Amino acid sequence: MIDNPSWRIKNVTGDDLIFNNTAFYWGFNFSNPDMRNAWIDECITATKQGCKGCFIDEANVHQGLPNWPSDSQVLLDWQKAHIVAIGELDQALARTGGYTINNHLGLSGSSNAAMMIEDFVGVENCIEVLQTITSRNITVEAFVGDYPEGNQCINGDTSSLAAFLIGAGENAYYHCALAWHSEESWPDVPDTWLDWLPEYDMPLGEPLGLATKQGAIWTRSFASGTRVEFNSSSNQGSIHWAHGVVQTGHARDISAVSKGCIWEVI
């Protein structure tokens, strides 16, 4: 990027576009074929050294380009090239048995095989998004982070876990972790990134069918005897585990979780 200025996307003033006010976080100019090839080669090189694939952060096109009007040709060209680059990388990795995990992006009708929902929370929208993604046979990581503020992943964050179990299909994975970093002194101190939560070992089994909804209440049952409920009016979930433990999450105002499951629907 330092040696190839044409690999950097420009802002409306013609200067290099900088994301997140970080001096060396230039925006990739995916319209440049050499830039795309170099970006793809970085991931392919990693797989040759033992990685299965690459996690692509901010893969969602709606991240956009700051300050460019939504109808500007620069933005439209960048969005198209962005999708081309991800598709080319998917195809290159597929030839070696690898894959990408794209943050937010799950393209319909493409080779995209895996994605992450970064802000999965206990709301009906997240249930419906998860159902759509898994119906496309896309592997999904539903990540519950420190959102809404104050979420400590207590009891696996019951309401979000209930929403996940209501909407999950095969090859759907759940993880709750506080903040955006791990504790260097783990395991001497707790760390939700690295700790194995008790809920991950609770009895579940195969679902006995898709979730059903009556009024505002979603329900789903599993082969172990576990039953899950989610109230879409209060955004409150409860899990009746097969061994008798019942966990009930906190009700949340919908405005407190408005960011949940922002997803590129294409």
Summary of the structure (lengths in Angstrom):
residues: 266
radius of gyration: 20.4
end to end distance: 29.7
largest distance: 63.1
contacts: 820
relative contact order: 0.12
helix: 29%
strand: 21%
